Amino acid sequence: MSGAGVRKRPFFVHAARVAAVATLLIGIVYVAIVVGFDVLDAQHLVHQVDVNLSERLTDASHHEKLLSSHNEADDDNDVDSAPVFLWRVSTAGRARTLSDGAPPLSETAWIHSGHPITLDINGHSFRLAEVPVQGGWLVGGQSLAEEEHVERVLLAVEIIAGPIVLVATFLGTSVIGLKASGPIEEVRRRQLEFTADASHELRTPLSVIEAEVGLALSSSRDAGQYRDTLERVARESGRLRHLVEDLLWLSRFDSEPPPPGNEPVDLVPIAESCADRFAAFAEAKGVTLAVMQQGEAQAWISAPPEWVDRLVGVLVDNACRYAGPAGTVRIVVKAQGSRVSLAVEDSGPGIPPDERTKLFDRFHRTTDHGTGAGLGLAIADSVVRSTGGRWHVGDTSLGGARLEVSWHRAGSREGGSRKTHHASGSDNLLQPTPSTEKLSSSPSPTRDRVPHAQSQSSDDR
């Protein structure tokens, strides 16, 4: 059985159990409602019969001839209702039939009680009522066969409808449970995978540190050897710190806190600042880092500056690592119409199309190259989603990958001069330094507030 099947089966069983419990509860409620309704309906039908008997007996008691003759006993019966039969019962208990077709009323069948009663007469249920007359009582009776038929039909409908309702409830609850719990199960699965991956990534530097310290303490060494050990421990400690910082960043986004106050941010100074920060890193790898501005002059978006700076830093760090020796990385800022975009292009091997859907998964790397934990692009994706941006992953004319993010354009802000170098054509291309091309020499307003990019935590590809 496949791993997916193993995961889905307990999930389906759990949903079925929840649906069964819900169906049982609904079944209990259904039975209670049906029983209550049937009782009320039966009482209502009998009450109607009692009202009809009372009216017939009152009319009959005022016609003295009905007490001695039965020729007109049924003249006033409603043709739409069951006939009302009349009997004259003496004080001695002897009953005389006054209505044609009335069953005989034995001396022991009816006993004066003062209120309507239900009796079985010749195998049929009758509702009997009485009024006092001279020398005894005038008794009226009406068959309950019609009422019993209505109750049987109603009961049959309820018995047939009950299983249908319960089956529909079970199926509907199961489908709703599967649909509603699917995202929760996916989050739980990803959380378990994230915990397992995080444990593995944290265990590696801790194991290295423990091993280095153990070796250093196991025997005497000279100062140079101790220094080498401490440098390796420092590297692993730095890697561990970067990993913990990245995990804390992602944890903050997972908990969905209120985002910091958005403000108009110009992407061009942030791109300049990022190019300045990564100048030495790019030069060490022999990479030419350039910044380009395309489209309209101002590229403003509404977002927290620190988050956008972290996003750009992750993309540039990632691109510099994969651009290759003597490679090129370009940061392209474009403002056109109602959209503003920032793209980072490199001359590296690119990203295979089948890997692009997993590019932003945590701890996922498309290659085994590099020492990063695979959290950088996951952090970038959390920033993009939180600021309302859109990803576009594709290829570039440099031969490598192009990772582009676009946002809705915010209103332009007046004031704050920025020196821009205009080149021929529609693009504004910076004058290159040995490893960096910048739009201006003025520092970014966010440069002093944003920590330096952590290169070890964003090696995702």
WORAQUI-V20520 format. One record per backbone hydrogen bond with DSSP energy under -1.0 kcal/mol. CO is the residue of the C=O (numbers start at 1). NH is the residue of the N-H. Records with the same first field share a line. If there is no record, write none. Layout:
CO: NH / NH
This chain:
2: 6
3: 7
4: 8
5: 9
6: 10
7: 11
8: 12
9: 13
10: 14
11: 15
12: 16
13: 17
14: 18
15: 19
16: 20
17: 21
18: 22
19: 23
20: 24
21: 25
22: 26
23: 27
24: 28
25: 29
26: 30
27: 31
28: 32
29: 33
30: 34
31: 35
32: 36
33: 37
34: 38
35: 39
36: 40
37: 41
38: 42
39: 43
40: 44
41: 45
42: 46
43: 47
44: 48
45: 49
46: 50
47: 51
48: 52
49: 53
50: 54
51: 55
52: 56
53: 57
54: 58
55: 59
56: 60
57: 61
60: 63
63: 66
64: 67
65: 68 / 69
72: 75
74: 77
78: 81
85: 141
86: 98
87: 139
88: 96
89: 137
90: 93
94: 90
96: 88
99: 102
117: 128
119: 126
121: 124
124: 121
125: 144
126: 119
127: 142
128: 117
129: 140
131: 138
133: 136
135: 91
136: 133
137: 89
138: 131
139: 87
140: 129
141: 85
142: 127
144: 148
145: 149
146: 150
147: 151
148: 152
149: 153
150: 154
151: 155
152: 156
153: 157
154: 158
155: 159
156: 160
157: 161
158: 162
160: 164
161: 165
162: 166
163: 167
164: 168
165: 169
166: 170
167: 171
168: 172
169: 173
170: 174
171: 175
172: 176
173: 177
174: 178
175: 179
176: 180
177: 181
178: 182
181: 185
182: 186
183: 187
184: 188
185: 189
186: 190
187: 191
188: 192
189: 193
190: 194
191: 195
192: 196
193: 197
194: 198
195: 199
196: 200
197: 201
198: 202
199: 203
200: 204
202: 206
203: 207
204: 208
205: 209
206: 210
207: 211
208: 212
209: 213
210: 214
211: 215
212: 216
213: 217
222: 226
223: 227
224: 228
225: 229
226: 230
227: 231
228: 232
229: 233
230: 234
231: 235
232: 236
233: 237
234: 238
235: 239
236: 240
237: 241
238: 242
239: 243
240: 244
241: 245
242: 246
243: 247
244: 248
245: 249
246: 250
247: 251
248: 252
249: 253
250: 254
251: 255
253: 256
263: 303
265: 301
266: 270
267: 271
268: 272
269: 273
270: 274
271: 275
272: 276
273: 277
274: 278
276: 279
278: 282
279: 283
280: 284
281: 285
282: 287
283: 286
288: 329
289: 437
290: 331
291: 430
292: 333
293: 428
294: 335
299: 267
300: 410
301: 265
304: 308
305: 309
306: 310
307: 311
308: 312
309: 313
310: 314
311: 315
312: 316
313: 317
314: 318
315: 319
316: 320
317: 321
318: 322
319: 323
324: 327
327: 288
328: 347
329: 290
330: 345
331: 292
332: 343
333: 294
334: 341
335: 296
336: 339
338: 409
339: 336
340: 407
341: 334
342: 405
343: 332
344: 403
345: 330
346: 400
352: 355
358: 361
361: 364
374: 363
375: 379
376: 380
377: 381
378: 382
379: 383
380: 384
381: 385
382: 386
383: 387
384: 389
390: 406
392: 404
394: 402
396: 399
400: 396
401: 346
402: 394
403: 344
404: 392
405: 342
406: 390
407: 340
428: 293
431: 438
435: 289
436: 433
444: 447
446: 450
458: 460
